[in-house]
Amino acid sequence: MIKNQTIRIVAIFLALIPVAFSACVKDKCKATHNYTWYEPVYKTKDEVRVNIKSNPPRDIVRPGKMFMLGNSIFLNEIDKGVHVINNADPAHPIQVAFIDIPGNQDIALKGGTMYADLYTDLVAIDVSYPDHVMVQKIIENQFPYRYWGNGFVADNNKVIVDWKRVDTTITESCDSRNYLYEDMAMSGTVFLANQTGSAATGATSSPVGIGGSMARFTIMNDRLYTVSNSDLDVFNIANQSNPSHTNRINLGWNIETIYPFKNKLFIGSQSGMFIYNVSNPDAPTPGGQFQHVRTCDPVIADDTYAFVTLSSGNTCQGFNNELDILKLNLITDPQLVKVYPLTHPTGLSKSGNHLFICDGTDGVKVFNAADVMNLQLVKTITGIEAYDVIAYNDVALVVAKDGLYQYSYADINNIRLLSKISVSK
């Protein structure tokens, strides 16, 4: 693993080396350069696992995926863990704990158990008492692709828990600058030349939580379904505290999201929407698909239609920013019936006849979707850059760039802010 990491990092640095050589004139080449790099902070696996517990609340810095269950909100802090929020009163949410889970990006909940990724491992955690959570089981190496996600795992007994920024000014010859690249590459450091860029980060007896449309984990009945860039993994969670991996199905490439509805899984990818039947819960089978241009695709569905947002930029490699509505009467052959242009849509949610769409810097757009052929814009919640939304029980929970917002839509014509937990700057 260390050898592969070194090759990967050195490959990045090779593009910079000619710049140094261009200024070299044999031994007389000297210059002053400003460098910034991020050194990984490691803990052993044992240290990390002991700390998966109810630690004191901490500031929200980089909010990610969210899940709701009962009066609680579980909000991912990207690569760090999960904020636990008491939401009995949405106007006054209370942060009650933080669960440290290095490398965490996705979560799902059923009953009193939360399932989360810890880099390559799946962790089952009893969250029945948010102020006293306990690890129930860890299944190692279930997500091998995460080795190349948001950090490097140096060996089998170490986990990256943070990155430490180092700034320095060095006067050096051309030759010594090359040695600096090599030394840093060998150490597994992420390097930023001349201080440019940012840190590398990289029907059941138990109630099932509600996830957002950007989720890669979802639960249907007694199964946890997770998607990677290429695979659908199935875990039997009939015994919630003792999950077991039962199947892995190759889906292709560039898989983005997963959404459950009745006995179907709707899977969004950069190249289309895929429908899988789960009549046999351990062996989902293809049920239909809709191909389109390469864009990032959250998807939700109801009895008749699937709603897919397409957006450009980042890794999506596409140029469309729109909402596609697909008719599902023939589940094996979903048909595109309507396209609505948008600014830069991501997460979406539907409550009754109302459709909530996060549309980048435009905020959250709320449509009357009683007639999908003629969506009517009811309200635009402005002033926020929204990422994902869950609309449920007259409250819209919105993850935005600057915080976690909650809005009451009990009166759809008078949507009002209930609360905000701000992101720490």
C-alpha positions in Angstrom: 0.0 0.0 0.0 2.8 2.5 0.9 4.5 1.8 -2.4 1.3 2.5 -4.3 0.7 5.7 -2.4 4.2 6.9 -3.1 3.8 6.2 -6.8 0.5 8.1 -6.8 1.9 11.2 -5.0 5.2 11.2 -7.0 3.2 11.2 -10.2 1.5 14.4 -9.2 4.8 16.0 -8.3 6.4 15.1 -11.6 4.3 17.8 -13.4 5.9 20.4 -11.1 9.5 19.4 -11.4 10.2 21.0 -14.8 9.3 24.4 -13.3 12.2 24.0 -10.9 14.6 22.8 -13.6 13.7 25.7 -15.8 15.3 28.1 -13.4 18.4 26.0 -12.8 21.8 27.1 -13.9 24.0 24.3 -12.6 25.0 25.0 -8.9 24.1 28.7 -9.0 20.4 28.0 -9.0 18.9 29.2 -5.7 15.5 30.6 -4.9 13.1 31.2 -2.1 9.8 29.2 -2.2 6.8 29.2 0.0 5.3 25.7 0.7 2.2 24.4 2.3 1.5 20.8 3.0 -0.8 18.6 5.0 0.7 15.9 7.1 -1.6 13.0 8.1 -2.3 12.5 11.8 -2.6 8.8 12.6 -4.1 6.7 15.4 -4.1 3.0 15.7 -7.3 1.1 14.9 -7.7 0.2 18.6 -7.5 3.9 19.6 -10.0 4.9 16.9 -12.5 2.1 17.9 -12.3 3.0 21.6 -13.3 6.6 20.7 -16.4 5.6 18.7 -18.7 6.8 21.5 -20.7 9.8 22.6 -18.1 12.5 22.8 -19.0 16.2 23.6 -20.8 18.1 20.8 -18.5 20.0 18.4 -18.9 22.7 15.8 -20.2 21.7 12.4 -17.5 22.5 9.9 -18.1 20.4 6.7 -21.7 19.0 6.8 -22.4 16.0 4.6 -25.2 13.4 4.5 -28.0 13.4 7.0 -30.5 11.0 8.4 -33.7 11.5 10.5 -35.2 9.0 12.9 -37.9 10.0 15.4 -36.9 13.2 17.1 -33.2 12.9 16.2 -31.1 14.2 13.4 -27.8 12.4 12.5 -25.6 14.7 10.4 -22.3 13.5 8.9 -19.2 15.7 9.4 -17.3 14.7 6.3 -14.5 12.3 7.1 -14.8 13.0 10.9 -17.9 11.4 12.2 -21.6 12.1 13.1 -23.3 15.0 14.9 -26.3 13.8 17.0 -29.0 16.5 17.3 -32.1 16.4 19.5 -34.8 17.8 17.2 -37.9 17.3 19.4 -38.4 21.1 18.9 -37.3 22.0 15.3 -37.3 25.6 16.3 -34.7 24.9 19.0 -32.5 21.9 17.9 -29.9 20.8 20.5 -26.6 19.2 19.6 -26.2 16.5 22.2 -23.1 14.5 21.1 -20.5 13.8 18.4 -19.5 10.3 17.4 -15.9 10.2 16.1 -15.8 8.0 13.0 -12.7 8.8 10.9 -13.3 8.6 7.2 -17.1 8.6 7.6 -19.2 9.8 4.7 -22.4 7.8 4.8 -24.9 6.6 7.4 -28.3 4.9 7.7 -30.5 4.0 10.7 -32.9 1.4 11.7 -34.4 1.1 15.1 -31.7 2.0 17.6 -28.8 1.0 15.3 -26.8 3.3 13.0 -24.7 1.9 10.2 -21.7 4.0 9.1 -18.5 3.6 7.0 -15.2 4.0 8.7 -13.0 4.3 5.6 -13.1 0.6 4.4 -15.0 -0.8 7.4 -18.7 -1.0 8.2 -19.6 -0.1 11.8 -22.9 -0.9 13.5 -23.5 1.4 16.5 -26.3 1.3 19.1 -27.6 4.9 19.2 -30.7 4.2 21.3 -29.3 6.5 24.0 -27.5 9.3 22.1 -25.6 10.4 25.1 -24.2 6.8 25.5 -23.8 5.2 22.1 -21.9 1.9 21.8 -20.2 0.0 19.0 -22.0 -3.3 18.3 -20.0 -4.8 15.4 -17.3 -3.8 12.9 -17.0 -5.6 9.6 -13.6 -4.9 8.1 -12.7 -4.3 4.4 -16.3 -4.0 3.1 -15.5 -0.8 1.1 -12.0 -1.4 -0.4 -12.4 1.5 -2.8 -12.2 3.9 0.2 -8.4 3.4 0.3 -8.3 5.9 -2.5 -11.0 8.2 -1.2 -10.2 11.1 1.1 -6.9 10.0 2.6 -4.3 7.2 2.5 -4.3 4.4 5.0 -0.6 3.8 5.7 -0.9 0.2 6.9 -3.4 -2.2 8.3 -3.1 -0.9 11.9 -3.3 2.8 11.3 -6.1 5.2 10.5 -5.9 8.8 9.4 -7.9 10.9 11.8 -6.9 14.4 10.8 -4.5 16.5 8.6 -2.0 19.0 10.1 -1.2 22.0 8.0 2.4 23.0 7.8 3.6 26.3 6.2 7.3 27.1 5.6 9.6 29.2 3.5 12.7 27.5 2.1 15.8 28.9 0.2 17.0 26.0 -1.9 18.9 24.9 -5.0 17.1 23.2 -7.8 18.6 19.8 -6.7 17.4 20.2 -3.1 14.0 21.1 -4.2 13.7 17.8 -6.0 14.8 16.0 -2.9 12.1 17.9 -1.0 9.5 16.4 -3.4 10.8 13.0 -2.9 11.1 13.1 0.9 7.5 14.4 1.2 6.2 11.7 -1.2 7.9 9.0 0.8 6.2 10.2 4.0 2.7 10.1 2.5 2.3 13.9 2.8 -0.2 15.8 0.7 1.7 18.7 -0.9 0.5 22.1 -2.1 3.1 24.3 -3.9 3.3 28.0 -3.2 0.3 27.8 -0.8 -2.3 27.2 -3.5 -5.2 24.9 -3.0 -6.8 23.5 0.1 -6.5 20.6 2.5 -6.9 17.1 1.1 -9.9 15.4 2.6 -10.4 14.4 1.3 -42.8 -3.3 6.9 -40.6 -4.2 9.8 -40.8 -4.2 13.6 -38.2 -1.4 13.9 -38.6 2.1 12.4 -36.3 3.0 9.5 -34.8 6.4 9.3 -35.3 8.9 6.4 -32.3 9.7 4.4 -31.6 12.4 1.8 -31.5 11.9 -1.9 -27.7 12.2 -2.0 -27.3 9.0 0.1 -25.1 6.0 -0.8 -26.6 4.0 2.1 -30.2 3.0 2.4 -32.4 0.5 4.2 -35.3 -1.5 3.0 -37.0 -3.9 5.4 -34.2 -6.1 6.8 -31.5 -5.2 4.4 -28.9 -2.4 4.2 -28.0 -1.5 0.6 -24.9 0.5 -0.1 -23.4 1.7 -3.4 -19.8 2.4 -4.3 -18.6 3.8 -7.6 -19.3 0.4 -9.3 -21.1 -2.0 -6.9 -24.2 -2.6 -4.9 -23.6 -4.3 -1.6 -26.2 -6.1 0.4 -26.1 -6.6 4.2 -28.6 -8.6 6.2 -29.7 -6.6 9.2 -32.5 -8.8 10.5 -30.4 -8.9 13.6 -29.7 -5.2 13.8 -26.7 -5.5 16.0 -25.1 -8.2 13.9 -25.1 -7.2 10.2 -23.7 -9.7 7.7 -22.6 -9.1 4.1 -24.7 -11.3 1.8 -24.0 -10.1 -1.8 -22.1 -7.8 -4.1 -23.5 -6.9 -7.5 -21.6 -5.0 -10.1 -23.6 -2.1 -11.5 -21.1 -0.6 -14.0 -19.3 2.7 -13.2 -19.9 6.2 -11.9 -22.6 5.2 -9.4 -23.7 8.2 -7.3 -26.8 7.6 -5.2 -29.4 5.1 -4.0 -33.1 5.7 -3.1 -35.7 3.1 -1.9 -39.3 3.0 -2.9 -41.6 0.1 -2.2 -39.9 -3.0 -3.6 -37.5 -1.0 -5.9 -34.1 0.6 -5.6 -33.6 3.7 -7.7 -29.9 4.1 -8.4 -28.5 7.4 -9.8 -25.3 7.4 -11.8 -23.3 9.8 -14.0 -24.8 8.1 -17.0 -28.3 7.3 -16.1 -30.9 6.0 -13.6 -31.2 2.3 -12.9 -34.1 0.5 -11.3 -33.5 -2.7 -9.4 -36.2 -5.1 -8.1 -35.7 -6.5 -4.6 -38.3 -9.2 -4.6 -35.4 -11.4 -3.5 -33.8 -8.9 -1.0 -30.4 -10.5 -1.2 -30.3 -10.7 -5.0 -31.6 -7.4 -6.5 -32.2 -7.7 -10.3 -32.2 -5.1 -13.0 -35.7 -3.8 -13.7 -35.2 -0.9 -16.0 -33.0 2.1 -16.8 -33.0 5.5 -18.4 -29.8 6.6 -20.1 -28.8 10.3 -20.5 -25.7 12.5 -20.6 -22.9 12.2 -18.0 -24.1 14.2 -15.0 -24.5 13.8 -11.3 -27.8 12.3 -10.5 -29.8 12.1 -7.3 -33.2 10.4 -7.8 -36.4 10.0 -5.9 -39.7 8.4 -6.9 -43.3 8.0 -6.1 -46.0 5.6 -7.3 -46.0 7.0 -10.9 -42.9 9.1 -11.5 -39.2 9.3 -10.9 -37.6 12.7 -10.4 -33.9 13.1 -11.4 -31.7 16.1 -11.1 -28.8 16.6 -13.5 -26.0 19.0 -12.7 -22.7 20.0 -14.3 -19.3 20.6 -12.9 -16.9 18.8 -10.5 -16.5 15.1 -11.5 -19.8 15.0 -13.4 -18.4 15.8 -16.8 -21.6 17.1 -18.1 -23.2 20.4 -19.1 -26.9 19.9 -18.3 -28.6 21.5 -15.2 -32.1 20.3 -15.2 -34.9 18.2 -13.6 -35.9 15.2 -15.6 -39.3 13.6 -14.8 -39.8 9.9 -15.9 -43.0 8.0 -16.0 -42.8 4.6 -14.3 -46.0 2.9 -15.4 -43.8 0.5 -17.4 -41.2 0.0 -14.7 -38.9 -1.8 -17.2 -38.9 1.1 -19.6 -39.2 4.4 -17.8 -40.1 7.2 -20.2 -38.9 10.8 -20.1 -42.0 13.0 -20.1 -40.7 16.4 -19.0 -37.5 18.4 -18.6 -37.3 21.6 -16.5 -34.1 23.8 -16.7 -32.5 24.7 -13.4 -29.3 26.5 -12.2 -27.2 23.7 -10.5 -29.5 21.2 -8.8 -28.4 18.6 -6.3 -30.6 17.0 -3.6 -34.4 16.9 -3.8 -37.4 15.6 -1.7 -41.1 15.2 -2.2 -43.9 15.7 0.3 -47.4 15.2 -0.9 -47.7 17.2 -4.0 -44.8 19.5 -3.2 -41.3 19.0 -4.7 -38.3 20.6 -3.0 -35.1 21.0 -5.0 -31.7 22.3 -3.9 -30.5 24.5 -6.7 -27.1 25.7 -5.7 -26.7 29.4 -5.1 -30.3 29.9 -6.0 -31.3 28.2 -2.8 -34.2 25.8 -2.4 -37.0 25.9 -5.0 -40.4 24.6 -3.9 -42.8 23.5 -6.7 -46.4 22.4 -6.7 -46.0 19.0 -8.5 -49.7 18.0 -8.6 -49.3 18.2 -12.4 -45.8 17.1 -13.4 -46.3 18.4 -16.9 -46.8 21.9 -15.5 -44.8 22.4 -12.3 -45.7 25.6 -10.5 -43.0 27.4 -8.6 -44.5 28.2 -5.2 -41.5 29.6 -3.3 -37.7 30.0 -3.6 -35.8 30.0 -0.3 -33.0 32.3 -1.1 -29.8 33.3 0.7 -28.4 29.8 1.1 -26.4 27.5 -1.1 -28.2 24.2 -0.5 -26.9 20.7 -1.0 -29.6 18.3 0.2 -33.1 18.4 1.7 -35.5 16.1 3.5 -39.1 17.3 3.6 -41.2 15.5 6.2 -44.1 16.2 8.5 -44.3 19.9 7.5 -40.6 20.5 8.2 -37.9 20.8 5.5 -34.4 20.0 6.8 -31.8 21.6 4.5 -28.0 21.0 4.5 -26.4 24.1 3.1 -22.9 25.4 2.7 -23.1 27.5 5.8 -25.3 25.4 8.1 -28.2 23.1 8.8 -31.5 24.9 8.3 -35.1 23.9 9.2 -38.2 25.5 7.6 -41.8 25.0 8.4 -44.0 24.5 5.3 -47.2 23.8 7.2 -48.5 26.8 5.2 -46.9 26.2 1.8 -47.5 29.9 0.9 -45.8 31.1 4.0 -42.6 29.0 4.3 -40.7 30.2 7.3 -37.3 29.6 8.9 -37.5 27.7 12.2 -33.8 27.4 13.1 -30.3 27.3 11.9 -27.2 25.6 13.2 -24.3 27.6 11.6 -21.1 26.1 10.2 -18.0 27.1 12.1 -15.7 29.2 10.0 
